[in-house]
Amino acid sequence: MMGNWGNMMGGWGYSGYGSGGYGMMGIGMLIFWIGIILLGIYLFRRNASHVNTGGLGKHRSMDILRERYARGEIDSVQYQSQKLDLEGI
């Protein structure tokens, strides 16, 4: 009777899960945490694309206006008019 004691769980041991059960649990946890990290990256990128520029567009518009004036594409009157329009934004 004592000889069968080690084989009591059908040869599996560890309450029927075997040594592979812990490995599968580790793989499951790894997949879970990778999913959490990927979800965080996705949400961060999605929110970052919606961030307001906070007036950076106005500065870029003024730069373009100055460049157009410097190249002679617009005259002084047009420059002043468009500059006032942009400053009113």
C-alpha positions as CSV (number, residue, x, y, z in Angstrom):
1,M,0.0,0.0,0.0
2,M,2.8,2.4,0.7
3,G,4.3,1.8,-2.7
4,N,1.2,3.4,-4.4
5,W,1.2,6.5,-2.4
6,G,3.3,8.5,-4.9
7,N,1.1,7.4,-7.7
8,M,-2.1,8.4,-5.9
9,M,-2.9,11.3,-8.2
10,G,-2.6,9.3,-11.3
11,G,1.0,10.0,-11.8
12,W,0.5,13.8,-12.2
13,G,1.3,15.1,-8.7
14,Y,0.8,18.7,-7.8
15,S,-2.9,18.2,-7.3
16,G,-3.5,17.1,-10.9
17,Y,-2.1,20.2,-12.6
18,G,1.4,18.7,-13.2
19,S,4.4,20.9,-13.7
20,G,2.9,22.3,-17.0
21,G,0.1,24.0,-15.1
22,Y,2.4,26.6,-13.6
23,G,4.1,27.2,-16.9
24,M,0.7,27.8,-18.6
25,M,-0.3,30.2,-15.8
26,G,2.9,32.1,-16.3
27,I,2.3,32.4,-20.1
28,G,-1.3,33.5,-19.4
29,M,0.0,36.3,-17.1
30,L,2.6,37.3,-19.7
31,I,-0.1,37.6,-22.4
32,F,-2.3,39.5,-19.9
33,W,0.4,42.1,-19.1
34,I,1.4,42.5,-22.7
35,G,-2.3,43.2,-23.6
36,I,-2.5,45.8,-20.8
37,I,0.7,47.6,-22.1
38,L,-0.5,47.5,-25.7
39,L,-3.8,49.0,-24.6
40,G,-2.0,51.8,-22.7
41,I,0.1,52.6,-25.7
42,Y,-3.0,52.7,-28.0
43,L,-4.9,55.0,-25.6
44,F,-1.8,57.3,-25.2
45,R,-1.3,57.6,-28.9
46,R,-5.0,58.2,-29.6
47,N,-5.2,61.0,-27.0
48,A,-1.9,62.5,-28.1
49,S,-3.2,63.0,-31.6
50,H,-6.1,65.0,-30.2
51,V,-4.0,67.4,-28.1
52,N,-4.6,71.1,-28.8
53,T,-1.6,72.8,-30.3
54,G,-2.1,75.8,-27.9
55,G,-1.5,78.5,-30.5
56,L,1.3,76.9,-32.4
57,G,-0.8,77.1,-35.5
58,K,-0.9,80.9,-35.2
59,H,2.9,81.2,-35.1
60,R,3.3,78.9,-38.1
61,S,0.7,81.0,-40.0
62,M,2.7,84.2,-39.2
63,D,5.9,82.5,-40.5
64,I,4.2,81.6,-43.7
65,L,2.8,85.1,-44.1
66,R,6.3,86.6,-43.5
67,E,7.8,84.2,-46.1
68,R,5.2,85.2,-48.7
69,Y,5.8,88.9,-48.1
70,A,9.6,88.3,-48.3
71,R,9.3,86.5,-51.6
72,G,7.1,89.3,-53.0
73,E,4.0,87.1,-53.4
74,I,1.9,89.7,-51.5
75,D,2.3,93.5,-51.1
76,S,2.5,95.5,-47.9
77,V,-1.3,96.2,-47.8
78,Q,-2.1,92.5,-48.1
79,Y,0.5,91.7,-45.5
80,Q,-0.8,94.1,-43.0
81,S,-4.4,93.0,-43.6
82,Q,-3.7,89.3,-43.2
83,K,-1.4,90.0,-40.2
84,L,-4.3,91.8,-38.4
85,D,-6.6,88.8,-39.3
86,L,-4.1,86.3,-37.8
87,E,-3.5,88.4,-34.7
88,G,-7.3,88.4,-34.0
89,I,-7.3,84.6,-33.8
